[in-house]
Amino acid sequence: MQSENNTKTECLLKIMRISELTNWGVCPNDIALQIESLMKEHGEGFLNMMTATEILESRKRFYVALMIGEEVELTGSIALDMFTSEITSLCVNPKWRKHGIGKQLVQFALHVLSTRFEDSFVWIRENNTVAKTFFLNLGFIEDKHEEESIKMMIVGCE
Ligand SMILES: CC(C)(COP(=O)(O)OP(=O)(O)OC[C@H]1O[C@@H](n2cnc3c(N)ncnc32)[C@H](O)[C@@H]1OP(=O)(O)O)[C@@H](O)C(=O)NCCC(=O)NCCS
């Protein structure tokens, strides 16, 4: 588990697997439901939409960023495919955007993937300009376009 001090919010941001949530007294089912609605409502046309049940079934490859203050709050989530090195989903709660949380989630994911892979990739919607800028700024490059999607690659996971 990795932890970060978020200086902008002065709260403790912890990134962990869904399967580790019980150690923090947080119910994985509640978090899976929150991720499902986050994806549906704020996923900008997610390519890999999942239900809470599917998220729980994939709990080993889902990581969440929790803001630990007086209460524990879900700020965002990221999912990885440990067989292909793909970032299959990433979403930050609009309330917490532009606080560096998406960047920390991707850096955390790339660190996890670097144990097995040298490269990583993510598919985004062609019209998702925020995500495109976000990944370009993290060092990803445009690899290929298919239908209305772009595959973005990073060479060297760390
Ligand atoms: C894309 C997304 C994950 C970014 O999360 P975030 O926590 O707001 O991003 P960060 O605060 O870590 O931003 C990191 C960098 O990305 C860029 N960025 C982030 N949001 C941006 C915006 N709205 N406009 C332009 N650049 C932006 C900036 O360069 C920023 O660096 P800076 O703060 O030093 O300028 C978030 O907007 C989101 O959840 N979008 C909906 C879901 C989605 O599109 N997922 C990606 C496809 S799977």
The ligand as an SDF file (V2000), in Angstrom:
LIG
                    3D

 48 50  0  0  0  0  0  0  0  0999 V2000
   -9.1610   12.7540  -16.5170 C   0  0  0  0  0  0  0  0  0  0  0  0
   -9.3020   12.7880  -14.9980 C   0  0  0  0  0  0  0  0  0  0  0  0
   -9.0780   11.3740  -14.4460 C   0  0  0  0  0  0  0  0  0  0  0  0
   -8.2430   13.7510  -14.4130 C   0  0  0  0  0  0  0  0  0  0  0  0
   -8.2750   13.6330  -13.0050 O   0  0  0  0  0  0  0  0  0  0  0  0
   -7.7830   14.8370  -12.0570 P   0  0  0  0  0  0  0  0  0  0  0  0
   -7.6350   14.2840  -10.6930 O   0  0  0  0  0  0  0  0  0  0  0  0
   -8.6670   16.0080  -12.2140 O   0  0  0  0  0  0  0  0  0  0  0  0
   -6.3620   15.1870  -12.7040 O   0  0  0  0  0  0  0  0  0  0  0  0
   -5.1080   15.8370  -11.9620 P   0  0  0  0  0  0  0  0  0  0  0  0
   -5.5810   16.8810  -11.0030 O   0  0  0  0  0  0  0  0  0  0  0  0
   -4.2340   14.7630  -11.4290 O   0  0  0  0  0  0  0  0  0  0  0  0
   -4.4060   16.5780  -13.1900 O   0  0  0  0  0  0  0  0  0  0  0  0
   -3.1450   16.2190  -13.6860 C   0  0  0  0  0  0  0  0  0  0  0  0
   -2.8800   17.0300  -14.9450 C   0  0  0  0  0  0  0  0  0  0  0  0
   -3.8530   16.7170  -15.9680 O   0  0  0  0  0  0  0  0  0  0  0  0
   -4.2200   17.9000  -16.6990 C   0  0  0  0  0  0  0  0  0  0  0  0
   -5.6370   18.1820  -16.4890 N   0  0  0  0  0  0  0  0  0  0  0  0
   -6.4520   17.6690  -15.5480 C   0  0  0  0  0  0  0  0  0  0  0  0
   -7.6960   18.1580  -15.6790 N   0  0  0  0  0  0  0  0  0  0  0  0
   -7.6560   19.0250  -16.7230 C   0  0  0  0  0  0  0  0  0  0  0  0
   -8.6230   19.8630  -17.3490 C   0  0  0  0  0  0  0  0  0  0  0  0
   -9.9040   19.9060  -16.9370 N   0  0  0  0  0  0  0  0  0  0  0  0
   -8.2290   20.6010  -18.4070 N   0  0  0  0  0  0  0  0  0  0  0  0
   -6.9500   20.5860  -18.8480 C   0  0  0  0  0  0  0  0  0  0  0  0
   -5.9800   19.8250  -18.2760 N   0  0  0  0  0  0  0  0  0  0  0  0
   -6.3360   19.0570  -17.2360 C   0  0  0  0  0  0  0  0  0  0  0  0
   -3.3520   19.0120  -16.1430 C   0  0  0  0  0  0  0  0  0  0  0  0
   -2.1800   19.0490  -16.9300 O   0  0  0  0  0  0  0  0  0  0  0  0
   -2.9980   18.5390  -14.7520 C   0  0  0  0  0  0  0  0  0  0  0  0
   -1.7650   19.0040  -14.2980 O   0  0  0  0  0  0  0  0  0  0  0  0
   -1.6500   20.4280  -13.5440 P   0  0  0  0  0  0  0  0  0  0  0  0
   -2.6440   20.3950  -12.4290 O   0  0  0  0  0  0  0  0  0  0  0  0
   -0.2310   20.4480  -13.0860 O   0  0  0  0  0  0  0  0  0  0  0  0
   -1.9760   21.4430  -14.5820 O   0  0  0  0  0  0  0  0  0  0  0  0
  -10.7020   13.3220  -14.5720 C   0  0  0  0  0  0  0  0  0  0  0  0
  -10.9650   14.5260  -15.2600 O   0  0  0  0  0  0  0  0  0  0  0  0
  -11.8360   12.3430  -14.8270 C   0  0  0  0  0  0  0  0  0  0  0  0
  -12.1440   11.4980  -13.9740 O   0  0  0  0  0  0  0  0  0  0  0  0
  -12.5020   12.4430  -16.0110 N   0  0  0  0  0  0  0  0  0  0  0  0
  -13.6440   11.5760  -16.3490 C   0  0  0  0  0  0  0  0  0  0  0  0
  -13.2620   10.1320  -16.6230 C   0  0  0  0  0  0  0  0  0  0  0  0
  -12.2340   10.0200  -17.7170 C   0  0  0  0  0  0  0  0  0  0  0  0
  -12.2390   10.7570  -18.6990 O   0  0  0  0  0  0  0  0  0  0  0  0
  -11.3140    9.0450  -17.5520 N   0  0  0  0  0  0  0  0  0  0  0  0
  -10.2130    8.8250  -18.4870 C   0  0  0  0  0  0  0  0  0  0  0  0
  -10.5210    7.7860  -19.5130 C   0  0  0  0  0  0  0  0  0  0  0  0
  -10.5190    6.1550  -18.8220 S   0  0  0  0  0  0  0  0  0  0  0  0
  1  2  1  0
  2  3  1  0
  2  4  1  0
  2 36  1  0
  4  5  1  0
  5  6  1  0
  6  7  2  0
  6  8  1  0
  6  9  1  0
  9 10  1  0
 10 11  2  0
 10 12  1  0
 10 13  1  0
 13 14  1  0
 14 15  1  0
 15 16  1  0
 15 30  1  0
 16 17  1  0
 17 18  1  0
 17 28  1  0
 18 19  1  0
 18 27  1  0
 19 20  2  0
 20 21  1  0
 21 22  1  0
 21 27  2  0
 22 23  1  0
 22 24  2  0
 24 25  1  0
 25 26  2  0
 26 27  1  0
 28 29  1  0
 28 30  1  0
 30 31  1  0
 31 32  1  0
 32 33  2  0
 32 34  1  0
 32 35  1  0
 36 37  1  0
 36 38  1  0
 38 39  2  0
 38 40  1  0
 40 41  1  0
 41 42  1  0
 42 43  1  0
 43 44  2  0
 43 45  1  0
 45 46  1  0
 46 47  1  0
 47 48  1  0
M  END
$$$$
